């Protein structure tokens, strides 16, 4: 088992990874929420997500182009039997839904609904949004990803998993969600990649499953946070 943490811009680092070399991608990009919420205030509280070195407030066209470029690189580097699990959400803004529709430019095997059970978004103007999506993307139209449903706990396409409450990062994955993906969709001795490593949940779960891991992260502080989780004090 090898853990490889790489500091830098994910798109530039992805370009250095060989074709057809990764078994599984589990990742969740910043959602660009701050573009839509930066001018929305509730009293004196401004609804923004604070990352270490990233503002998460790109122009929507720039954000879509960025994410399409990232997904194109991820498709290139996964094996023909590989999978990409890409977590994203609908953003509710001024009585409209901003959906990550660019994902449909790629070959989607299935859409998993992650039911988080609750939400911090309390409003009387819409049904409370307690779900996120996990888009399962494959290499090509006729490729068949590795999959073993017998090894996972959540076997339907709606997963009821409480959101992670780790306050060290603004948007951490729950380990249970990542574990379900890894157990079902990565072969023994496979390579898992997360191009938005964040607080290192995918790294930790990969280590627990004795799998090789590549994590890409723009924040040195989050890289150090991941090392603490993997190795303890260093």
N, C-alpha and C positions, 0 to 999 in steps of 0.2 A: 504494500500500500504506500502511495506517495501523495503528499499534500503539497501543492504548488500554488502559492499566493503571489499574484502579480499586481503591482501598483501602477496605475495609469489609466488613460482613457480606454474604455472597453472596446470601442470600434477599432481603434488603432492596434490594440493587442490582438483582437480576434483575427485581424488580417495576417498575423504572423503564425497562426496555427494551421497545421496541415489539413488538406482536404480529407474527409472520410476518416477522421481519427477519434471522434468523441462518441461515446455510447449514449449519453443522456445529458440534456441541458435542463436544469430546473432554475428558473429565474423570474424575477419580478422587477421591472424597471420603475423608476420614479414615475408617477402618474401624470405629471404636469399639472397637478392640482393648483399650484400656486399662481399659475397664469389666470385661472378662473376665479380664484378666491381672493386675490391680493387686494381688490377694492371692495370686498364685502366685509363689513364690520358689524359686530354685535356688541353694542355698547363700546367699551374701550378695548375689546378683544378682537384682534385681527386674525382671521382663520387662515393660518399658513402652516405648512409643514417645514420644520427646520432640520435640514441635513447639515453635515459637517462642512462640506466645501461645494455644495451644489444648490443653486437657487430653485430649481424645479419650476421655472416660469418662462419656458421658451415660447416663442410665437407658435401657435398651433400647427401651422404648415411646416415650420422647422422641426417641431417635435415629431410629427408623423414621418417626415423624411428621415430623421435620425433613426426612429424605431424600425422603419422598413429596411434601412441599411444594416442595422444590427441583426434583424431576423434573416436577411439575405446571407450574411456571414455565418450565422448559426446553422442555417440549412446546408451551406457549403461544407462546414466542418463535421457535421454528424455523419455517422456511417449510414449505409443504405438501410440498416436495421435499427438506426438510432431514432430518438424522439426528442422533441423540444416541448417542455411544459412551461407555458408563458402566462404568468398571472397578471391580470389587469381588471379594471373596474369601469362601470359607468359613472361619469361625473355629472351631477345634477347642478345646473346653472341657469338661473333666471327662468325657471319653469321649462327648461329644455334638458334633454339627455345627450351628453357627449359620449358616444360609444367608440371603442377602439376598432373601428371598421376596417382599418388597414390590414388587420390580421387575415382578412378573407382573400388577400392577394396571395396567400400561401396555402399549402395543402393541409387542411385541418382534418384530422382523423376523428376527433370528438371534442365536444365542449363540456367541461366539468363545471358544475356550479358548487362553489364553496359557500356554504351557509355558516356564517360566523356567529349567528345566534343573537347578536346585538349590534348596536351602532352608536357612535357619539353624535350622529346627525339627527337631532331632535327637531322636527318641524311639523306643523299642522298643514303644510301645503302639499304633502305627498305621503305615500305609504313608506314606512321606514325602510331604508335600503340596508339590508343585512347580508347581502350576497356579493360575492366577487366571482370572476370567471377564471378558470384555468384552461387555456386553449392548448390542446394537444396537437402539435404540428409535426408532420412527418417529412421525409426527405423529398419524395416525389409522389405523383399521383398514384403510381402502381407499386410503390415500396410498401413493405410489410414490417413495421417495427417489432422489435423484441417485446414480448408481453407475457407475463405469467400472473394471472389474476389470483391464483391460489395462494400467493405469498403475501397479499395485502389484506388489510382489515376492512377498508371501505370498498365495497364491490359494486356499488351502484354509481350513477353519474351525478348524484348529489351527495356531497360530503358535509356532514354536520360536525364542524370542528371549531371550538372557541378560538377567537383571535388571541394572539400572543400579547402578553401584558408587560414584556420586558421594556423598561423605560430607557434603556441605554441606546436605543435606536428608534427613530420615528415610525418605522414600518417593518417590524420583524415578522418573518414567517413563523407559524407554529411548527414545531418539530414533527408533530403527528402528520401534518399535511405532506411535508417533504418525505417523510419515511414511507408513506403510502405510495408515493410516486416511485421512489428509489427501489422499494421492494418488488414492485410490479414490472418496472420498465428498465432495469439495468442488470445485465448478466453478471455472473461471478467474475471478479477481477476486472470489471469494466471501469471506464473513465467518466466521471461526472463533472460537469462544468456549470458554474454560475457566473455570468458576466456582470452581474450586479451583486457582488458578494455581501455587501451590507454588514450586518453584525455577525455573519458567519454561520447561520443556521444550516444551510446546505452543506457546508464544510463539516460541521459537527455530525450531522446525520450520515454523511458519507463515511466519516471515520468510524462511526459506530457499526456501519455495515461492511467495514473492511474494504472499501472501494477507493480507487485513485481519484484525486480531486484537483481541479484547477479553478481557482477563484480570482476574479478580476475586480479591482476596486479602485476608485479614484481617490478615496480618502485614506491617508496613512493612519489616521486614528482608528478607523474601522478595521484596517488590516491588523493593527495591534490588538484590538478587541477580539478579533477572531483567533489570534495566536493565544491570547489568554484563555479562551474557551477550549482550545485544542490541547494546549500544553501546560496550562496553569501559569504561574508567575515565571517570567523569563528575564 
